[in-house]
């Protein structure tokens, strides 16, 4: 069995106060990486860092970070360099989703999604290049989505931002390659996270059993493997992309979606 060893490496993870970001940060830490967390949820970020240090025996720090604020993102990178004098991998899991039909979209909500999902990713990717290029090695993984592989009735503007992330990642991969940096994106499928629960509560208010039935049927109808993905599936995909097993992979979008999108 292949064991992925990240001992003494340093991972910077945005959006790691909860959900997929937290699961990913914990998995990287379990493989030996020291962790720096950046999240708007200051308390949640600190709690994740405490859990990592207590349960996994590596160093972990947390800083309040709004990825749309370039100065806050820079402060997060500065903290990582101050504490460890290096950054080996950056995982950009920060992002939001708003469920709105095209013709009903609140433009303020659309603008916020673009700002966080696209501009925030660009801020992180740009500073990753700045801080890691002199090392001549480094991995960056951006969280996109299978929704970004095509149009979407349920989440059209979210899909738009995730498609932009896939494209942006490829642009950074082309630029970063000359410095030994690898940029990839990961495209989760359907996971019963708070984002999905929010949508279920929106369309089927107050009836958890009907929400479960709808969710399970949706997965059967739209996923060839007929099952939802788990947070561990996505974290494992990220782990692969930041590991030495992926030393010749850059500019790619890894689908972890049970076959929902195939290319």
Secondary structure as GFF3:
##gff-version 3
##sequence-region A 1 263
A	DSSP	beta_strand	10	14	.	.	.	ID=ss1
A	DSSP	alpha_helix	19	30	.	.	.	ID=ss2
A	DSSP	beta_strand	34	39	.	.	.	ID=ss3
A	DSSP	alpha_helix	42	56	.	.	.	ID=ss4
A	DSSP	beta_strand	60	64	.	.	.	ID=ss5
A	DSSP	alpha_helix	70	84	.	.	.	ID=ss6
A	DSSP	beta_strand	89	92	.	.	.	ID=ss7
A	DSSP	three_ten_helix	102	104	.	.	.	ID=ss8
A	DSSP	alpha_helix	107	113	.	.	.	ID=ss9
A	DSSP	pi_helix	114	119	.	.	.	ID=ss10
A	DSSP	alpha_helix	120	132	.	.	.	ID=ss11
A	DSSP	three_ten_helix	133	135	.	.	.	ID=ss12
A	DSSP	beta_strand	138	143	.	.	.	ID=ss13
A	DSSP	three_ten_helix	146	149	.	.	.	ID=ss14
A	DSSP	alpha_helix	156	176	.	.	.	ID=ss15
A	DSSP	three_ten_helix	177	179	.	.	.	ID=ss16
A	DSSP	beta_strand	181	188	.	.	.	ID=ss17
A	DSSP	alpha_helix	194	203	.	.	.	ID=ss18
A	DSSP	alpha_helix	208	222	.	.	.	ID=ss19
A	DSSP	alpha_helix	231	242	.	.	.	ID=ss20
A	DSSP	three_ten_helix	244	246	.	.	.	ID=ss21
A	DSSP	beta_strand	253	256	.	.	.	ID=ss22
###
